[in-house]
Amino acid sequence: MKIYITGTRGIPNQYGGFEQFAEKLGVGLADRGYEVSVYNPSFHPFRDDTFNKVNLIRKFTPENMIGGAANYIYDYACIKDAIKNKADIILECGYASAAPAYRLLNFRNSRIITHLDGLEWQRTKWSGRIQRLIKKSERTAVKFSHGLICDHPLIQQYFIKEYSIEPVYIPYGADTVAGVESDVLDSFDAEMEDYFLVIARLEPENNIHTVIEGFHNSGTTHKLLIIGNIINVYSHRLKKQYSSDKIVFLEGIYDQPALNALRHFCKACFHGHSVGGTNPSLLEAMAAGAMIIAHDNPFNRYVLNNNGMYFSSADDIARILTNENEWISKKEQWTRNNKKEIQENYQWERMVDQYEELFR
């Protein structure tokens, strides 16, 4: 079976959740003997033709010239190439810029399966016009896909209610962390239990500004480390406004042992994602044994349950940090429960099993 994965910024992961997913799924299926190919944009720094048995196909994207609109060109070129290469399965990660290609291409000998991600049209970074365009793409994806996948039951329920169609629910996974080393903290001028942590794409819907303002207003003596690439107006503005000895902006880090150690030894890890779906960074924080302070929405509450703290505003964060004694005593029990949840319900190998069954 020839499986082509489109719609990501490529592997090995240098960006975010979909890329982490594509890497784990692609390598997992390739290890089982399937012919797997993943499309990488031309600017991806990894230049080999294969990665852990997965074929890498580079495609040009004019993102540096026309910004996000380049995704329409990139997605179309990748899907068209996968059809040309006689893919049995094309797994498209996200529909926002890919769905228009569904109307234009002939899938007679291939099956296009769409991973729906979250509720893309709700992202606050988009204007009203773009949100309406993405909503239209959502309808197109539902109409033309041979299969739909979601990673969260609430996303599944949304599509049942909105379109009377039930996507296949397959959750992401995470690697249970054991044996972390504290020496890595020296590289970040950090000490155990003396810093709070954010690991996320620096975008409005991830509530980075809310976390920073709440931390700033709390008067805490601890540090805040923010890990994420400074690549857009929003992230540059935050860094310029808030960067200090206590609020430290770091570029994206993709060394998993280092990330595991930073999560494990922090005072608490903020998870501000709000648009929907199950975000791998939340699962990874749970797997690393981090105390988690998450944005209060049904998606995060489904995964984290009552084993963490929640915020809706900067005032909530300031209050949580000021009243540390109210939750610090619960940290050990909560982190133990979260690790158990990962082991029982969020394993990469199980995810690969489910995708293999679906594709077959």
Secondary structure as GFF3:
##gff-version 3
##sequence-region A 1 360
A	DSSP	beta_strand	2	6	.	.	.	ID=ss1
A	DSSP	alpha_helix	17	31	.	.	.	ID=ss2
A	DSSP	beta_strand	35	41	.	.	.	ID=ss3
A	DSSP	beta_strand	50	51	.	.	.	ID=ss4
A	DSSP	beta_strand	54	59	.	.	.	ID=ss5
A	DSSP	alpha_helix	63	66	.	.	.	ID=ss6
A	DSSP	three_ten_helix	67	69	.	.	.	ID=ss7
A	DSSP	alpha_helix	70	84	.	.	.	ID=ss8
A	DSSP	beta_strand	89	93	.	.	.	ID=ss9
A	DSSP	alpha_helix	99	104	.	.	.	ID=ss10
A	DSSP	beta_strand	111	115	.	.	.	ID=ss11
A	DSSP	three_ten_helix	120	122	.	.	.	ID=ss12
A	DSSP	alpha_helix	128	144	.	.	.	ID=ss13
A	DSSP	beta_strand	147	150	.	.	.	ID=ss14
A	DSSP	alpha_helix	153	163	.	.	.	ID=ss15
A	DSSP	beta_strand	168	169	.	.	.	ID=ss16
A	DSSP	three_ten_helix	182	188	.	.	.	ID=ss17
A	DSSP	beta_strand	195	199	.	.	.	ID=ss18
A	DSSP	three_ten_helix	204	206	.	.	.	ID=ss19
A	DSSP	alpha_helix	208	218	.	.	.	ID=ss20
A	DSSP	beta_strand	223	227	.	.	.	ID=ss21
A	DSSP	alpha_helix	233	242	.	.	.	ID=ss22
A	DSSP	beta_strand	247	250	.	.	.	ID=ss23
A	DSSP	alpha_helix	256	265	.	.	.	ID=ss24
A	DSSP	beta_strand	268	271	.	.	.	ID=ss25
A	DSSP	alpha_helix	280	287	.	.	.	ID=ss26
A	DSSP	beta_strand	292	295	.	.	.	ID=ss27
A	DSSP	alpha_helix	298	304	.	.	.	ID=ss28
A	DSSP	beta_strand	309	311	.	.	.	ID=ss29
A	DSSP	alpha_helix	314	322	.	.	.	ID=ss30
A	DSSP	alpha_helix	325	328	.	.	.	ID=ss31
A	DSSP	alpha_helix	331	345	.	.	.	ID=ss32
A	DSSP	alpha_helix	348	359	.	.	.	ID=ss33
###
